[in-house]
Protein backbone atom coordinates (compact mmCIF):
# COMPACT_ATOMS: atom_id res chain seq x y z
CA UNK A 1 0.00 0.00 0.00
CA UNK A 2 1.49 3.35 -0.95
CA UNK A 3 1.75 6.18 1.58
CA UNK A 4 -1.06 8.21 -0.01
CA UNK A 5 -3.53 5.32 0.16
CA UNK A 6 -2.40 4.55 3.68
CA UNK A 7 -2.94 8.15 4.78
CA UNK A 8 -6.38 8.35 3.16
CA UNK A 9 -7.53 5.20 4.95
CA UNK A 10 -6.18 6.40 8.30
CA UNK A 11 -7.97 9.72 7.84
CA UNK A 12 -11.19 7.99 6.80
CA UNK A 13 -11.21 5.86 9.93
CA UNK A 14 -10.37 8.87 12.09
CA UNK A 15 -13.23 10.92 10.63
CA UNK A 16 -15.62 7.99 10.95
CA UNK A 17 -14.67 7.60 14.61
CA UNK A 18 -15.76 11.19 15.22
CA UNK A 19 -19.25 10.39 13.90
CA UNK A 20 -19.78 6.92 15.35
CA UNK A 21 -17.83 4.31 17.30
CA UNK A 22 -15.57 2.10 15.21
CA UNK A 23 -16.05 -1.65 15.25
CA UNK A 24 -13.41 -3.85 16.84
CA UNK A 25 -12.18 -4.82 13.37
CA UNK A 26 -11.89 -1.16 12.34
CA UNK A 27 -10.02 -0.29 15.53
CA UNK A 28 -7.56 -3.11 14.84
CA UNK A 29 -7.15 -1.93 11.25
CA UNK A 30 -6.61 1.65 12.40
CA UNK A 31 -3.90 0.58 14.85
CA UNK A 32 -2.13 -1.51 12.20
CA UNK A 33 -2.29 1.27 9.61
CA UNK A 34 -0.91 3.79 12.07
CA UNK A 35 1.94 1.42 12.93
CA UNK A 36 2.72 0.96 9.24
CA UNK A 37 2.70 4.74 8.73
CA UNK A 38 5.02 5.42 11.66
CA UNK A 39 7.40 2.65 10.55
CA UNK A 40 7.61 4.15 7.06
CA UNK A 41 8.27 7.63 8.41
CA UNK A 42 11.03 6.26 10.67
CA UNK A 43 12.62 4.34 7.80
CA UNK A 44 12.51 7.37 5.51
CA UNK A 45 14.11 9.54 8.18
CA UNK A 46 16.84 6.96 8.81
CA UNK A 47 17.58 6.82 5.07
CA UNK A 48 17.79 10.60 4.87
CA UNK A 49 20.10 10.77 7.87
CA UNK A 50 22.38 8.08 6.45
CA UNK A 51 22.57 10.03 3.21
CA UNK A 52 23.57 13.21 5.05
CA UNK A 53 26.22 11.38 7.03
CA UNK A 54 27.75 9.79 3.91
CA UNK A 55 27.77 13.05 1.96
CA UNK A 56 29.36 15.07 4.75
CA UNK A 57 32.53 12.93 4.96
Jmol script that loads the backbone (N, CA, C; Angstrom):
load data "model"
ATOM      1  N   UNK A   1       0.852  -1.166   0.000  1.00  0.00           N
ATOM      2  CA  UNK A   1       0.000   0.000   0.000  1.00  0.00           C
ATOM      3  C   UNK A   1       0.905   1.239   0.000  1.00  0.00           C
ATOM      4  N   UNK A   2       0.666   2.149  -0.904  1.00  0.00           N
ATOM      5  CA  UNK A   2       1.493   3.353  -0.952  1.00  0.00           C
ATOM      6  C   UNK A   2       1.086   4.319   0.169  1.00  0.00           C
ATOM      7  N   UNK A   3       1.947   5.273   0.443  1.00  0.00           N
ATOM      8  CA  UNK A   3       1.753   6.178   1.581  1.00  0.00           C
ATOM      9  C   UNK A   3       0.490   7.026   1.434  1.00  0.00           C
ATOM     10  N   UNK A   4       0.148   7.397   0.210  1.00  0.00           N
ATOM     11  CA  UNK A   4      -1.060   8.213  -0.010  1.00  0.00           C
ATOM     12  C   UNK A   4      -2.318   7.418   0.327  1.00  0.00           C
ATOM     13  N   UNK A   5      -2.390   6.188  -0.131  1.00  0.00           N
ATOM     14  CA  UNK A   5      -3.534   5.323   0.155  1.00  0.00           C
ATOM     15  C   UNK A   5      -3.621   5.042   1.653  1.00  0.00           C
ATOM     16  N   UNK A   6      -2.477   4.807   2.251  1.00  0.00           N
ATOM     17  CA  UNK A   6      -2.403   4.551   3.684  1.00  0.00           C
ATOM     18  C   UNK A   6      -2.941   5.747   4.472  1.00  0.00           C
ATOM     19  N   UNK A   7      -2.506   6.925   4.109  1.00  0.00           N
ATOM     20  CA  UNK A   7      -2.945   8.152   4.783  1.00  0.00           C
ATOM     21  C   UNK A   7      -4.440   8.383   4.607  1.00  0.00           C
ATOM     22  N   UNK A   8      -4.940   8.163   3.407  1.00  0.00           N
ATOM     23  CA  UNK A   8      -6.383   8.352   3.159  1.00  0.00           C
ATOM     24  C   UNK A   8      -7.216   7.418   4.025  1.00  0.00           C
ATOM     25  N   UNK A   9      -6.780   6.167   4.146  1.00  0.00           N
ATOM     26  CA  UNK A   9      -7.533   5.201   4.947  1.00  0.00           C
ATOM     27  C   UNK A   9      -7.477   5.553   6.436  1.00  0.00           C
ATOM     28  N   UNK A  10      -6.319   5.972   6.909  1.00  0.00           N
ATOM     29  CA  UNK A  10      -6.184   6.400   8.303  1.00  0.00           C
ATOM     30  C   UNK A  10      -7.124   7.576   8.569  1.00  0.00           C
ATOM     31  N   UNK A  11      -7.110   8.548   7.671  1.00  0.00           N
ATOM     32  CA  UNK A  11      -7.975   9.721   7.835  1.00  0.00           C
ATOM     33  C   UNK A  11      -9.450   9.355   7.778  1.00  0.00           C
ATOM     34  N   UNK A  12      -9.806   8.437   6.889  1.00  0.00           N
ATOM     35  CA  UNK A  12     -11.195   7.987   6.797  1.00  0.00           C
ATOM     36  C   UNK A  12     -11.648   7.382   8.121  1.00  0.00           C
ATOM     37  N   UNK A  13     -10.839   6.496   8.666  1.00  0.00           N
ATOM     38  CA  UNK A  13     -11.213   5.858   9.932  1.00  0.00           C
ATOM     39  C   UNK A  13     -11.266   6.872  11.071  1.00  0.00           C
ATOM     40  N   UNK A  14     -10.350   7.829  11.067  1.00  0.00           N
ATOM     41  CA  UNK A  14     -10.374   8.871  12.091  1.00  0.00           C
ATOM     42  C   UNK A  14     -11.670   9.683  12.003  1.00  0.00           C
ATOM     43  N   UNK A  15     -12.006  10.124  10.802  1.00  0.00           N
ATOM     44  CA  UNK A  15     -13.227  10.917  10.629  1.00  0.00           C
ATOM     45  C   UNK A  15     -14.478  10.119  10.977  1.00  0.00           C
ATOM     46  N   UNK A  16     -14.480   8.848  10.618  1.00  0.00           N
ATOM     47  CA  UNK A  16     -15.618   7.993  10.946  1.00  0.00           C
ATOM     48  C   UNK A  16     -15.756   7.852  12.461  1.00  0.00           C
ATOM     49  N   UNK A  17     -14.626   7.759  13.158  1.00  0.00           N
ATOM     50  CA  UNK A  17     -14.670   7.601  14.615  1.00  0.00           C
ATOM     51  C   UNK A  17     -15.252   8.826  15.311  1.00  0.00           C
ATOM     52  N   UNK A  18     -15.180   9.982  14.646  1.00  0.00           N
ATOM     53  CA  UNK A  18     -15.763  11.195  15.217  1.00  0.00           C
ATOM     54  C   UNK A  18     -17.282  11.204  15.090  1.00  0.00           C
ATOM     55  N   UNK A  19     -17.807  10.445  14.134  1.00  0.00           N
ATOM     56  CA  UNK A  19     -19.248  10.388  13.901  1.00  0.00           C
ATOM     57  C   UNK A  19     -19.917   9.235  14.636  1.00  0.00           C
ATOM     58  N   UNK A  20     -19.223   8.120  14.722  1.00  0.00           N
ATOM     59  CA  UNK A  20     -19.775   6.922  15.346  1.00  0.00           C
ATOM     60  C   UNK A  20     -18.621   6.046  15.839  1.00  0.00           C
ATOM     61  N   UNK A  21     -18.894   5.192  16.809  1.00  0.00           N
ATOM     62  CA  UNK A  21     -17.829   4.308  17.295  1.00  0.00           C
ATOM     63  C   UNK A  21     -17.392   3.324  16.203  1.00  0.00           C
ATOM     64  N   UNK A  22     -16.096   3.078  16.164  1.00  0.00           N
ATOM     65  CA  UNK A  22     -15.572   2.102  15.210  1.00  0.00           C
ATOM     66  C   UNK A  22     -15.785   0.697  15.756  1.00  0.00           C
ATOM     67  N   UNK A  23     -15.922  -0.251  14.837  1.00  0.00           N
ATOM     68  CA  UNK A  23     -16.047  -1.645  15.245  1.00  0.00           C
ATOM     69  C   UNK A  23     -14.681  -2.139  15.722  1.00  0.00           C
ATOM     70  N   UNK A  24     -14.674  -3.273  16.362  1.00  0.00           N
ATOM     71  CA  UNK A  24     -13.412  -3.854  16.836  1.00  0.00           C
ATOM     72  C   UNK A  24     -12.462  -4.083  15.663  1.00  0.00           C
ATOM     73  N   UNK A  25     -12.992  -4.573  14.564  1.00  0.00           N
ATOM     74  CA  UNK A  25     -12.175  -4.824  13.374  1.00  0.00           C
ATOM     75  C   UNK A  25     -11.576  -3.519  12.833  1.00  0.00           C
ATOM     76  N   UNK A  26     -12.375  -2.455  12.814  1.00  0.00           N
ATOM     77  CA  UNK A  26     -11.895  -1.156  12.337  1.00  0.00           C
ATOM     78  C   UNK A  26     -10.831  -0.577  13.267  1.00  0.00           C
ATOM     79  N   UNK A  27     -11.021  -0.767  14.574  1.00  0.00           N
ATOM     80  CA  UNK A  27     -10.023  -0.293  15.533  1.00  0.00           C
ATOM     81  C   UNK A  27      -8.694  -1.024  15.344  1.00  0.00           C
ATOM     82  N   UNK A  28      -8.771  -2.329  15.095  1.00  0.00           N
ATOM     83  CA  UNK A  28      -7.557  -3.108  14.841  1.00  0.00           C
ATOM     84  C   UNK A  28      -6.881  -2.657  13.549  1.00  0.00           C
ATOM     85  N   UNK A  29      -7.678  -2.413  12.519  1.00  0.00           N
ATOM     86  CA  UNK A  29      -7.145  -1.934  11.249  1.00  0.00           C
ATOM     87  C   UNK A  29      -6.480  -0.565  11.435  1.00  0.00           C
ATOM     88  N   UNK A  30      -7.141   0.309  12.161  1.00  0.00           N
ATOM     89  CA  UNK A  30      -6.610   1.652  12.398  1.00  0.00           C
ATOM     90  C   UNK A  30      -5.256   1.572  13.108  1.00  0.00           C
ATOM     91  N   UNK A  31      -5.154   0.729  14.116  1.00  0.00           N
ATOM     92  CA  UNK A  31      -3.897   0.575  14.853  1.00  0.00           C
ATOM     93  C   UNK A  31      -2.793   0.037  13.943  1.00  0.00           C
ATOM     94  N   UNK A  32      -3.121  -0.938  13.122  1.00  0.00           N
ATOM     95  CA  UNK A  32      -2.134  -1.512  12.201  1.00  0.00           C
ATOM     96  C   UNK A  32      -1.690  -0.487  11.155  1.00  0.00           C
ATOM     97  N   UNK A  33      -2.627   0.252  10.606  1.00  0.00           N
ATOM     98  CA  UNK A  33      -2.295   1.272   9.607  1.00  0.00           C
ATOM     99  C   UNK A  33      -1.411   2.359  10.198  1.00  0.00           C
ATOM    100  N   UNK A  34      -1.726   2.766  11.410  1.00  0.00           N
ATOM    101  CA  UNK A  34      -0.909   3.787  12.072  1.00  0.00           C
ATOM    102  C   UNK A  34       0.504   3.281  12.320  1.00  0.00           C
ATOM    103  N   UNK A  35       0.621   2.020  12.718  1.00  0.00           N
ATOM    104  CA  UNK A  35       1.944   1.422  12.934  1.00  0.00           C
ATOM    105  C   UNK A  35       2.726   1.386  11.618  1.00  0.00           C
ATOM    106  N   UNK A  36       2.067   0.990  10.550  1.00  0.00           N
ATOM    107  CA  UNK A  36       2.723   0.957   9.236  1.00  0.00           C
ATOM    108  C   UNK A  36       3.197   2.352   8.848  1.00  0.00           C
ATOM    109  N   UNK A  37       2.360   3.358   9.081  1.00  0.00           N
ATOM    110  CA  UNK A  37       2.697   4.740   8.730  1.00  0.00           C
ATOM    111  C   UNK A  37       3.927   5.212   9.514  1.00  0.00           C
ATOM    112  N   UNK A  38       3.900   4.990  10.817  1.00  0.00           N
ATOM    113  CA  UNK A  38       5.021   5.417  11.662  1.00  0.00           C
ATOM    114  C   UNK A  38       6.308   4.699  11.262  1.00  0.00           C
ATOM    115  N   UNK A  39       6.216   3.405  10.983  1.00  0.00           N
ATOM    116  CA  UNK A  39       7.396   2.649  10.554  1.00  0.00           C
ATOM    117  C   UNK A  39       7.977   3.214   9.261  1.00  0.00           C
ATOM    118  N   UNK A  40       7.126   3.581   8.329  1.00  0.00           N
ATOM    119  CA  UNK A  40       7.607   4.150   7.064  1.00  0.00           C
ATOM    120  C   UNK A  40       8.275   5.501   7.274  1.00  0.00           C
ATOM    121  N   UNK A  41       7.683   6.319   8.123  1.00  0.00           N
ATOM    122  CA  UNK A  41       8.275   7.629   8.405  1.00  0.00           C
ATOM    123  C   UNK A  41       9.647   7.445   9.055  1.00  0.00           C
ATOM    124  N   UNK A  42       9.742   6.522  10.010  1.00  0.00           N
ATOM    125  CA  UNK A  42      11.029   6.261  10.666  1.00  0.00           C
ATOM    126  C   UNK A  42      12.072   5.787   9.660  1.00  0.00           C
ATOM    127  N   UNK A  43      11.688   4.858   8.797  1.00  0.00           N
ATOM    128  CA  UNK A  43      12.620   4.337   7.802  1.00  0.00           C
ATOM    129  C   UNK A  43      13.068   5.415   6.833  1.00  0.00           C
ATOM    130  N   UNK A  44      12.156   6.267   6.410  1.00  0.00           N
ATOM    131  CA  UNK A  44      12.510   7.371   5.510  1.00  0.00           C
ATOM    132  C   UNK A  44      13.482   8.329   6.190  1.00  0.00           C
ATOM    133  N   UNK A  45      13.233   8.639   7.447  1.00  0.00           N
ATOM    134  CA  UNK A  45      14.114   9.540   8.184  1.00  0.00           C
ATOM    135  C   UNK A  45      15.499   8.927   8.342  1.00  0.00           C
ATOM    136  N   UNK A  46      15.546   7.634   8.685  1.00  0.00           N
ATOM    137  CA  UNK A  46      16.841   6.961   8.807  1.00  0.00           C
ATOM    138  C   UNK A  46      17.616   7.019   7.495  1.00  0.00           C
ATOM    139  N   UNK A  47      16.932   6.782   6.387  1.00  0.00           N
ATOM    140  CA  UNK A  47      17.580   6.820   5.075  1.00  0.00           C
ATOM    141  C   UNK A  47      18.125   8.216   4.784  1.00  0.00           C
ATOM    142  N   UNK A  48      17.352   9.220   5.099  1.00  0.00           N
ATOM    143  CA  UNK A  48      17.793  10.598   4.868  1.00  0.00           C
ATOM    144  C   UNK A  48      19.004  10.928   5.730  1.00  0.00           C
ATOM    145  N   UNK A  49      18.979  10.496   6.984  1.00  0.00           N
ATOM    146  CA  UNK A  49      20.105  10.774   7.871  1.00  0.00           C
ATOM    147  C   UNK A  49      21.365  10.039   7.429  1.00  0.00           C
ATOM    148  N   UNK A  50      21.220   8.820   6.962  1.00  0.00           N
ATOM    149  CA  UNK A  50      22.382   8.076   6.453  1.00  0.00           C
ATOM    150  C   UNK A  50      22.970   8.778   5.243  1.00  0.00           C
ATOM    151  N   UNK A  51      22.108   9.307   4.397  1.00  0.00           N
ATOM    152  CA  UNK A  51      22.574  10.031   3.214  1.00  0.00           C
ATOM    153  C   UNK A  51      23.336  11.283   3.583  1.00  0.00           C
ATOM    154  N   UNK A  52      22.884  11.975   4.597  1.00  0.00           N
ATOM    155  CA  UNK A  52      23.567  13.205   5.049  1.00  0.00           C
ATOM    156  C   UNK A  52      24.925  12.835   5.620  1.00  0.00           C
ATOM    157  N   UNK A  53      24.979  11.802   6.404  1.00  0.00           N
ATOM    158  CA  UNK A  53      26.220  11.375   7.025  1.00  0.00           C
ATOM    159  C   UNK A  53      27.256  10.992   5.984  1.00  0.00           C
ATOM    160  N   UNK A  54      26.840  10.232   4.971  1.00  0.00           N
ATOM    161  CA  UNK A  54      27.750   9.794   3.912  1.00  0.00           C
ATOM    162  C   UNK A  54      28.249  10.964   3.087  1.00  0.00           C
ATOM    163  N   UNK A  55      27.401  11.916   2.806  1.00  0.00           N
ATOM    164  CA  UNK A  55      27.768  13.048   1.962  1.00  0.00           C
ATOM    165  C   UNK A  55      28.656  14.054   2.686  1.00  0.00           C
ATOM    166  N   UNK A  56      28.603  14.073   4.006  1.00  0.00           N
ATOM    167  CA  UNK A  56      29.361  15.069   4.746  1.00  0.00           C
ATOM    168  C   UNK A  56      30.802  14.643   5.000  1.00  0.00           C
ATOM    169  N   UNK A  57      31.156  13.407   4.724  1.00  0.00           N
ATOM    170  CA  UNK A  57      32.535  12.931   4.960  1.00  0.00           C
ATOM    171  C   UNK A  57      33.471  13.373   3.868  1.00  0.00           C
TER     172      UNK A  57
END
end "model"
wireframe off; spacefill off
backbone 0.3
color backbone group
